Amino acid sequence: MVIIRVIRAMQVVILTDESLKAELMANVNGLQEEIIWVGTMSDLQDHTEADAYIDLLFETAHLAALQNIFPKTVVINSVVDTLRETDQSFVRINGWPTFLKSDIVEASCFVDETKQATEKIFSLFNKKIEWLPDEPGFITARIISMIINEAFISLKEGVSTEDEIDIAMKLGTNYPNGPFEWAKKIGLAKVQSLLQKLSVSQERYTSFVN
């Protein structure tokens, strides 16, 4: 008697828009696992049998629905709000626009088993997880937000124009974007929100972005 075991591929549901999807898939030729792409929380909740859920469009209004999914692996794109402010059983990543293009994804998590599951999921997209403390902005978003902030200060002081500052930063530092280009791609509201939160305890983050 021959027994054939059917091993089901990992199933991951990802709530995203087309732009973030393109970033996540930038270095992927094909996926063996079953990825289900959805555009709304309602669509995400329709898939109850998945192994993991990634909410790249996370906002606090999604929290209750995502908590109902636990103990499945839940990954949220939450740069400003920490796990202590959302849910400590989740994984939190830096998925601001332009950042998911990188081969390294900044993340925070308190549960070792969940860390392992998350590393496996993101390896499907040829990305490595860099585990960081659960702090607002991780590392890269803090740095870029400060660069953007300084650029706005320079603009207000009449040092140069937006275009010239962008060109100078790209040529001088080999960054893929200038600070004003980055601000537009990320969204000024996101940058302001992070700077305002950080400035509560560190005055140097006082926002001049508008």
C-alpha atoms as an extended CHARMM CRD file, in Angstrom:
* protein
*
       210  EXT
         1         1  MET       CA              0.0000000000        0.0000000000        0.0000000000  PROA      1               0.0000000000
         2         2  VAL       CA              1.4180000000        3.3480000000       -1.0480000000  PROA      2               0.0000000000
         3         3  ILE       CA              0.5780000000        6.3490000000        1.1070000000  PROA      3               0.0000000000
         4         4  ILE       CA              0.9200000000        9.6900000000       -0.5930000000  PROA      4               0.0000000000
         5         5  ARG       CA              1.2610000000       12.6660000000        1.7100000000  PROA      5               0.0000000000
         6         6  VAL       CA              0.1640000000       16.0100000000        0.3280000000  PROA      6               0.0000000000
         7         7  ILE       CA              2.0550000000       18.8520000000        1.9230000000  PROA      7               0.0000000000
         8         8  ARG       CA              0.1880000000       22.1200000000        1.6340000000  PROA      8               0.0000000000
         9         9  ALA       CA              2.2360000000       25.1490000000        0.6810000000  PROA      9               0.0000000000
        10        10  MET       CA              2.4110000000       28.0250000000        3.1060000000  PROA      10              0.0000000000
        11        11  GLN       CA             -0.5000000000       30.3800000000        2.5830000000  PROA      11              0.0000000000
        12        12  VAL       CA              0.0490000000       34.0760000000        3.2910000000  PROA      12              0.0000000000
        13        13  VAL       CA             -2.5820000000       36.7880000000        2.9840000000  PROA      13              0.0000000000
        14        14  ILE       CA             -1.1850000000       40.2510000000        2.2520000000  PROA      14              0.0000000000
        15        15  LEU       CA             -3.2230000000       43.4480000000        2.5170000000  PROA      15              0.0000000000
        16        16  THR       CA             -1.5410000000       46.0220000000        0.3030000000  PROA      16              0.0000000000
        17        17  ASP       CA             -1.8150000000       48.4830000000       -2.5390000000  PROA      17              0.0000000000
        18        18  GLU       CA             -0.1770000000       48.0580000000       -5.9400000000  PROA      18              0.0000000000
        19        19  SER       CA              2.8020000000       50.2630000000       -5.0940000000  PROA      19              0.0000000000
        20        20  LEU       CA              3.8490000000       48.3650000000       -1.9590000000  PROA      20              0.0000000000
        21        21  LYS       CA              3.1410000000       45.0530000000       -3.6900000000  PROA      21              0.0000000000
        22        22  ALA       CA              5.5630000000       46.0250000000       -6.4510000000  PROA      22              0.0000000000
        23        23  GLU       CA              8.2390000000       46.8700000000       -3.8740000000  PROA      23              0.0000000000
        24        24  LEU       CA              7.7740000000       43.5680000000       -2.0620000000  PROA      24              0.0000000000
        25        25  MET       CA              7.9650000000       41.6220000000       -5.3290000000  PROA      25              0.0000000000
        26        26  ALA       CA             10.8530000000       43.6190000000       -6.8090000000  PROA      26              0.0000000000
        27        27  ASN       CA             13.4050000000       40.7980000000       -6.4960000000  PROA      27              0.0000000000
        28        28  VAL       CA             11.0860000000       37.8150000000       -6.8910000000  PROA      28              0.0000000000
        29        29  ASN       CA             10.8520000000       35.7000000000      -10.0410000000  PROA      29              0.0000000000
        30        30  GLY       CA              8.1490000000       33.3630000000       -8.7860000000  PROA      30              0.0000000000
        31        31  LEU       CA              6.6330000000       32.0140000000       -5.5870000000  PROA      31              0.0000000000
        32        32  GLN       CA              5.9750000000       28.3670000000       -4.7940000000  PROA      32              0.0000000000
        33        33  GLU       CA              3.9070000000       29.2770000000       -1.7570000000  PROA      33              0.0000000000
        34        34  GLU       CA              0.3750000000       30.5410000000       -2.1010000000  PROA      34              0.0000000000
        35        35  ILE       CA              0.2310000000       34.3050000000       -1.7180000000  PROA      35              0.0000000000
        36        36  ILE       CA             -3.2200000000       35.8770000000       -1.5480000000  PROA      36              0.0000000000
        37        37  TRP       CA             -3.2470000000       39.5930000000       -2.3130000000  PROA      37              0.0000000000
        38        38  VAL       CA             -6.1440000000       41.6300000000       -0.9060000000  PROA      38              0.0000000000
        39        39  GLY       CA             -7.0050000000       45.3210000000       -0.9010000000  PROA      39              0.0000000000
        40        40  THR       CA             -9.3250000000       45.6620000000        2.1060000000  PROA      40              0.0000000000
        41        41  MET       CA             -9.5860000000       44.4030000000        5.6720000000  PROA      41              0.0000000000
        42        42  SER       CA            -12.8920000000       42.7730000000        4.7600000000  PROA      42              0.0000000000
        43        43  ASP       CA            -11.1430000000       40.7300000000        2.0530000000  PROA      43              0.0000000000
        44        44  LEU       CA             -8.3810000000       39.7550000000        4.4700000000  PROA      44              0.0000000000
        45        45  GLN       CA            -10.9160000000       38.4980000000        7.0090000000  PROA      45              0.0000000000
        46        46  ASP       CA            -12.5050000000       36.2770000000        4.3530000000  PROA      46              0.0000000000
        47        47  HSD       CA             -9.3760000000       34.0880000000        4.3580000000  PROA      47              0.0000000000
        48        48  THR       CA             -9.4810000000       32.2880000000        7.6920000000  PROA      48              0.0000000000
        49        49  GLU       CA             -7.3050000000       29.2800000000        6.8450000000  PROA      49              0.0000000000
        50        50  ALA       CA             -4.0790000000       31.0820000000        6.0060000000  PROA      50              0.0000000000
        51        51  ASP       CA             -0.8560000000       30.5360000000        7.9450000000  PROA      51              0.0000000000
        52        52  ALA       CA              0.1120000000       34.1940000000        8.1840000000  PROA      52              0.0000000000
        53        53  TYR       CA             -1.2110000000       37.6860000000        7.5350000000  PROA      53              0.0000000000
        54        54  ILE       CA              0.6720000000       40.8120000000        6.5230000000  PROA      54              0.0000000000
        55        55  ASP       CA             -1.0540000000       44.1950000000        6.7570000000  PROA      55              0.0000000000
        56        56  LEU       CA              1.0060000000       46.6770000000        4.7740000000  PROA      56              0.0000000000
        57        57  LEU       CA             -1.8020000000       49.2530000000        4.9930000000  PROA      57              0.0000000000
        58        58  PHE       CA             -2.0770000000       49.0210000000        8.7830000000  PROA      58              0.0000000000
        59        59  GLU       CA             -3.9740000000       51.6130000000       10.7750000000  PROA      59              0.0000000000
        60        60  THR       CA             -5.3490000000       51.4140000000       14.2990000000  PROA      60              0.0000000000
        61        61  ALA       CA             -8.8580000000       50.7260000000       12.9720000000  PROA      61              0.0000000000
        62        62  HSD       CA             -7.5620000000       47.3260000000       11.7850000000  PROA      62              0.0000000000
        63        63  LEU       CA             -6.3500000000       46.2930000000       15.2320000000  PROA      63              0.0000000000
        64        64  ALA       CA             -9.4240000000       44.4760000000       16.5670000000  PROA      64              0.0000000000
        65        65  ALA       CA             -9.8740000000       42.4060000000       13.4090000000  PROA      65              0.0000000000
        66        66  LEU       CA             -6.1950000000       41.4250000000       13.3520000000  PROA      66              0.0000000000
        67        67  GLN       CA             -6.2950000000       40.4380000000       17.0180000000  PROA      67              0.0000000000
        68        68  ASN       CA             -9.0610000000       37.9820000000       16.1880000000  PROA      68              0.0000000000
        69        69  ILE       CA             -6.6360000000       36.2280000000       13.8190000000  PROA      69              0.0000000000
        70        70  PHE       CA             -4.1310000000       35.4260000000       16.6030000000  PROA      70              0.0000000000
        71        71  PRO       CA             -2.4030000000       32.9750000000       17.2040000000  PROA      71              0.0000000000
        72        72  LYS       CA             -1.6310000000       33.0180000000       13.4820000000  PROA      72              0.0000000000
        73        73  THR       CA              1.4190000000       35.1030000000       12.5650000000  PROA      73              0.0000000000
        74        74  VAL       CA              0.3580000000       38.7290000000       12.0820000000  PROA      74              0.0000000000
        75        75  VAL       CA              2.7670000000       41.2830000000       10.5900000000  PROA      75              0.0000000000
        76        76  ILE       CA              1.8470000000       44.9650000000       10.6030000000  PROA      76              0.0000000000
        77        77  ASN       CA              3.4330000000       47.8840000000        8.7930000000  PROA      77              0.0000000000
        78        78  SER       CA              3.6810000000       50.2300000000       11.7670000000  PROA      78              0.0000000000
        79        79  VAL       CA              6.6210000000       52.6110000000       11.7180000000  PROA      79              0.0000000000
        80        80  VAL       CA              5.4180000000       55.1410000000       14.2870000000  PROA      80              0.0000000000
        81        81  ASP       CA              3.3530000000       53.0610000000       16.7240000000  PROA      81              0.0000000000
        82        82  THR       CA              5.2360000000       50.3580000000       18.6140000000  PROA      82              0.0000000000
        83        83  LEU       CA              4.0980000000       46.8530000000       19.5380000000  PROA      83              0.0000000000
        84        84  ARG       CA              3.5630000000       48.0390000000       23.1040000000  PROA      84              0.0000000000
        85        85  GLU       CA              1.0150000000       50.4810000000       21.6950000000  PROA      85              0.0000000000
        86        86  THR       CA             -0.6270000000       48.0270000000       19.3090000000  PROA      86              0.0000000000
        87        87  ASP       CA             -0.2320000000       44.3320000000       20.2060000000  PROA      87              0.0000000000
        88        88  GLN       CA              2.8470000000       42.6050000000       21.5930000000  PROA      88              0.0000000000
        89        89  SER       CA              1.9460000000       39.3100000000       19.9170000000  PROA      89              0.0000000000
        90        90  PHE       CA              2.3270000000       40.8710000000       16.4520000000  PROA      90              0.0000000000
        91        91  VAL       CA              5.3880000000       41.5280000000       14.3120000000  PROA      91              0.0000000000
        92        92  ARG       CA              6.0170000000       45.1340000000       13.3710000000  PROA      92              0.0000000000
        93        93  ILE       CA              7.9500000000       46.1710000000       10.2480000000  PROA      93              0.0000000000
        94        94  ASN       CA              9.1410000000       49.3030000000        8.5080000000  PROA      94              0.0000000000
        95        95  GLY       CA              7.1460000000       49.2390000000        5.2980000000  PROA      95              0.0000000000
        96        96  TRP       CA              7.0360000000       52.9310000000        4.4880000000  PROA      96              0.0000000000
        97        97  PRO       CA              6.9400000000       53.5680000000        0.7190000000  PROA      97              0.0000000000
        98        98  THR       CA             10.3900000000       52.9860000000       -0.8810000000  PROA      98              0.0000000000
        99        99  PHE       CA             11.7170000000       50.9750000000        2.1110000000  PROA      99              0.0000000000
       100       100  LEU       CA             10.4060000000       47.5660000000        1.0260000000  PROA      100             0.0000000000
       101       101  LYS       CA             12.6040000000       47.7540000000       -2.0670000000  PROA      101             0.0000000000
       102       102  SER       CA             15.5640000000       46.9670000000        0.1580000000  PROA      102             0.0000000000
       103       103  ASP       CA             16.8290000000       43.4200000000        0.6650000000  PROA      103             0.0000000000
       104       104  ILE       CA             16.6600000000       44.0630000000        4.4280000000  PROA      104             0.0000000000
       105       105  VAL       CA             13.4080000000       44.6900000000        6.2980000000  PROA      105             0.0000000000
       106       106  GLU       CA             13.5770000000       46.2950000000        9.7290000000  PROA      106             0.0000000000
       107       107  ALA       CA             11.3010000000       44.5920000000       12.2430000000  PROA      107             0.0000000000
       108       108  SER       CA             10.4560000000       44.1550000000       15.9170000000  PROA      108             0.0000000000
       109       109  CYS       CA              8.9890000000       41.1370000000       17.6900000000  PROA      109             0.0000000000
       110       110  PHE       CA              8.9090000000       39.7900000000       21.2460000000  PROA      110             0.0000000000
       111       111  VAL       CA              8.2710000000       36.0940000000       20.4500000000  PROA      111             0.0000000000
       112       112  ASP       CA             11.1190000000       33.9020000000       19.1530000000  PROA      112             0.0000000000
       113       113  GLU       CA              8.8050000000       31.4250000000       17.4230000000  PROA      113             0.0000000000
       114       114  THR       CA              7.0580000000       34.2660000000       15.6150000000  PROA      114             0.0000000000
       115       115  LYS       CA             10.4230000000       35.6840000000       14.5730000000  PROA      115             0.0000000000
       116       116  GLN       CA             11.3030000000       32.3920000000       12.8960000000  PROA      116             0.0000000000
       117       117  ALA       CA              7.9810000000       32.2820000000       11.0430000000  PROA      117             0.0000000000
       118       118  THR       CA              8.4460000000       35.8820000000        9.8850000000  PROA      118             0.0000000000
       119       119  GLU       CA             11.9560000000       35.2210000000        8.6060000000  PROA      119             0.0000000000
       120       120  LYS       CA             10.6030000000       32.2840000000        6.5920000000  PROA      120             0.0000000000
       121       121  ILE       CA              7.8110000000       34.4000000000        5.1030000000  PROA      121             0.0000000000
       122       122  PHE       CA             10.0740000000       37.2470000000        4.0120000000  PROA      122             0.0000000000
       123       123  SER       CA             12.6700000000       34.8470000000        2.6270000000  PROA      123             0.0000000000
       124       124  LEU       CA             10.0140000000       34.0510000000       -0.0060000000  PROA      124             0.0000000000
       125       125  PHE       CA             10.5590000000       37.5900000000       -1.2610000000  PROA      125             0.0000000000
       126       126  ASN       CA             14.3680000000       37.3050000000       -1.0200000000  PROA      126             0.0000000000
       127       127  LYS       CA             14.4240000000       39.6320000000        1.9670000000  PROA      127             0.0000000000
       128       128  LYS       CA             16.2650000000       39.3110000000        5.2620000000  PROA      128             0.0000000000
       129       129  ILE       CA             14.7640000000       40.4920000000        8.5430000000  PROA      129             0.0000000000
       130       130  GLU       CA             16.8510000000       42.7990000000       10.7240000000  PROA      130             0.0000000000
       131       131  TRP       CA             15.4830000000       42.5280000000       14.2810000000  PROA      131             0.0000000000
       132       132  LEU       CA             15.5420000000       45.8240000000       16.1420000000  PROA      132             0.0000000000
       133       133  PRO       CA             14.2630000000       47.1520000000       19.4760000000  PROA      133             0.0000000000
       134       134  ASP       CA             10.5980000000       48.1240000000       19.5720000000  PROA      134             0.0000000000
       135       135  GLU       CA             11.1380000000       51.8680000000       19.1620000000  PROA      135             0.0000000000
       136       136  PRO       CA              9.2820000000       54.4160000000       16.9960000000  PROA      136             0.0000000000
       137       137  GLY       CA             10.8660000000       54.7640000000       13.5640000000  PROA      137             0.0000000000
       138       138  PHE       CA             13.2520000000       51.8090000000       13.8690000000  PROA      138             0.0000000000
       139       139  ILE       CA             16.5660000000       53.1460000000       12.4680000000  PROA      139             0.0000000000
       140       140  THR       CA             16.2160000000       53.9910000000        8.7840000000  PROA      140             0.0000000000
       141       141  ALA       CA             12.9280000000       55.8940000000        9.0650000000  PROA      141             0.0000000000
       142       142  ARG       CA             14.4000000000       58.0110000000       11.8720000000  PROA      142             0.0000000000
       143       143  ILE       CA             17.4490000000       58.8840000000        9.7980000000  PROA      143             0.0000000000
       144       144  ILE       CA             15.5100000000       59.7040000000        6.6360000000  PROA      144             0.0000000000
       145       145  SER       CA             12.9490000000       61.7530000000        8.5860000000  PROA      145             0.0000000000
       146       146  MET       CA             15.7400000000       63.8090000000       10.1350000000  PROA      146             0.0000000000
       147       147  ILE       CA             17.3280000000       64.3590000000        6.7140000000  PROA      147             0.0000000000
       148       148  ILE       CA             13.9590000000       65.4950000000        5.3670000000  PROA      148             0.0000000000
       149       149  ASN       CA             13.5280000000       67.7750000000        8.3820000000  PROA      149             0.0000000000
       150       150  GLU       CA             16.9370000000       69.3820000000        7.8390000000  PROA      150             0.0000000000
       151       151  ALA       CA             16.1110000000       69.8890000000        4.1710000000  PROA      151             0.0000000000
       152       152  PHE       CA             12.9530000000       71.8080000000        5.0940000000  PROA      152             0.0000000000
       153       153  ILE       CA             14.9670000000       73.9370000000        7.5220000000  PROA      153             0.0000000000
       154       154  SER       CA             17.4900000000       74.7300000000        4.7640000000  PROA      154             0.0000000000
       155       155  LEU       CA             14.6710000000       75.6000000000        2.3790000000  PROA      155             0.0000000000
       156       156  LYS       CA             13.0610000000       77.9730000000        4.8950000000  PROA      156             0.0000000000
       157       157  GLU       CA             16.4230000000       79.6400000000        5.5380000000  PROA      157             0.0000000000
       158       158  GLY       CA             16.8470000000       80.2190000000        1.8010000000  PROA      158             0.0000000000
       159       159  VAL       CA             19.9640000000       78.0820000000        1.5260000000  PROA      159             0.0000000000
       160       160  SER       CA             18.8160000000       76.5560000000       -1.7640000000  PROA      160             0.0000000000
       161       161  THR       CA             15.7990000000       75.2970000000       -3.7130000000  PROA      161             0.0000000000
       162       162  GLU       CA             14.0450000000       71.9270000000       -3.3960000000  PROA      162             0.0000000000
       163       163  ASP       CA             15.4730000000       70.6800000000       -6.6930000000  PROA      163             0.0000000000
       164       164  GLU       CA             19.0130000000       71.7660000000       -5.8590000000  PROA      164             0.0000000000
       165       165  ILE       CA             18.8800000000       70.1890000000       -2.3990000000  PROA      165             0.0000000000
       166       166  ASP       CA             17.6020000000       66.9230000000       -3.8860000000  PROA      166             0.0000000000
       167       167  ILE       CA             20.3470000000       66.8870000000       -6.5230000000  PROA      167             0.0000000000
       168       168  ALA       CA             23.0550000000       67.7230000000       -3.9770000000  PROA      168             0.0000000000
       169       169  MET       CA             21.9850000000       64.9000000000       -1.6470000000  PROA      169             0.0000000000
       170       170  LYS       CA             21.8260000000       62.3340000000       -4.4290000000  PROA      170             0.0000000000
       171       171  LEU       CA             25.1910000000       63.3070000000       -5.8920000000  PROA      171             0.0000000000
       172       172  GLY       CA             26.8970000000       63.8370000000       -2.5390000000  PROA      172             0.0000000000
       173       173  THR       CA             25.6360000000       60.7810000000       -0.6660000000  PROA      173             0.0000000000
       174       174  ASN       CA             24.5500000000       58.4790000000       -3.5110000000  PROA      174             0.0000000000
       175       175  TYR       CA             21.0800000000       58.2320000000       -1.9730000000  PROA      175             0.0000000000
       176       176  PRO       CA             18.3870000000       56.9330000000       -4.3620000000  PROA      176             0.0000000000
       177       177  ASN       CA             16.1760000000       59.9390000000       -3.5520000000  PROA      177             0.0000000000
       178       178  GLY       CA             16.6510000000       63.4950000000       -2.4340000000  PROA      178             0.0000000000
       179       179  PRO       CA             14.9430000000       64.5410000000        0.8250000000  PROA      179             0.0000000000
       180       180  PHE       CA             12.0170000000       66.2920000000       -0.8590000000  PROA      180             0.0000000000
       181       181  GLU       CA             11.5450000000       63.4190000000       -3.2900000000  PROA      181             0.0000000000
       182       182  TRP       CA             11.5540000000       61.0310000000       -0.3270000000  PROA      182             0.0000000000
       183       183  ALA       CA              9.0590000000       63.1670000000        1.5580000000  PROA      183             0.0000000000
       184       184  LYS       CA              6.6330000000       63.0580000000       -1.3700000000  PROA      184             0.0000000000
       185       185  LYS       CA              6.9950000000       59.2970000000       -1.8460000000  PROA      185             0.0000000000
       186       186  ILE       CA              6.6920000000       58.4670000000        1.8550000000  PROA      186             0.0000000000
       187       187  GLY       CA              4.0190000000       61.0800000000        2.5640000000  PROA      187             0.0000000000
       188       188  LEU       CA              4.5260000000       64.2510000000        4.5760000000  PROA      188             0.0000000000
       189       189  ALA       CA              1.9280000000       63.1760000000        7.1440000000  PROA      189             0.0000000000
       190       190  LYS       CA              3.9220000000       60.0150000000        7.9550000000  PROA      190             0.0000000000
       191       191  VAL       CA              7.1610000000       61.9510000000        8.3670000000  PROA      191             0.0000000000
       192       192  GLN       CA              5.5050000000       64.6050000000       10.5220000000  PROA      192             0.0000000000
       193       193  SER       CA              3.8680000000       61.9730000000       12.7080000000  PROA      193             0.0000000000
       194       194  LEU       CA              7.1840000000       60.2430000000       13.4170000000  PROA      194             0.0000000000
       195       195  LEU       CA              9.0610000000       63.4870000000       14.0970000000  PROA      195             0.0000000000
       196       196  GLN       CA              6.3460000000       64.7500000000       16.4340000000  PROA      196             0.0000000000
       197       197  LYS       CA              6.3630000000       61.5020000000       18.3990000000  PROA      197             0.0000000000
       198       198  LEU       CA             10.1520000000       61.4460000000       18.7150000000  PROA      198             0.0000000000
       199       199  SER       CA             10.3100000000       65.1290000000       19.6800000000  PROA      199             0.0000000000
       200       200  VAL       CA              8.2870000000       64.4820000000       22.8520000000  PROA      200             0.0000000000
       201       201  SER       CA             11.4180000000       63.0020000000       24.4530000000  PROA      201             0.0000000000
       202       202  GLN       CA             14.1190000000       64.3730000000       22.1320000000  PROA      202             0.0000000000
       203       203  GLU       CA             13.8890000000       68.0050000000       21.1140000000  PROA      203             0.0000000000
       204       204  ARG       CA             16.2480000000       67.5700000000       18.1600000000  PROA      204             0.0000000000
       205       205  TYR       CA             13.3960000000       65.8280000000       16.3100000000  PROA      205             0.0000000000
       206       206  THR       CA             11.1800000000       68.9420000000       16.3830000000  PROA      206             0.0000000000
       207       207  SER       CA              9.3840000000       68.9700000000       13.0330000000  PROA      207             0.0000000000
       208       208  PHE       CA              9.7920000000       71.7160000000       10.4510000000  PROA      208             0.0000000000
       209       209  VAL       CA              8.1400000000       69.6010000000        7.7560000000  PROA      209             0.0000000000
       210       210  ASN       CA              4.9800000000       71.0940000000        6.2310000000  PROA      210             0.0000000000
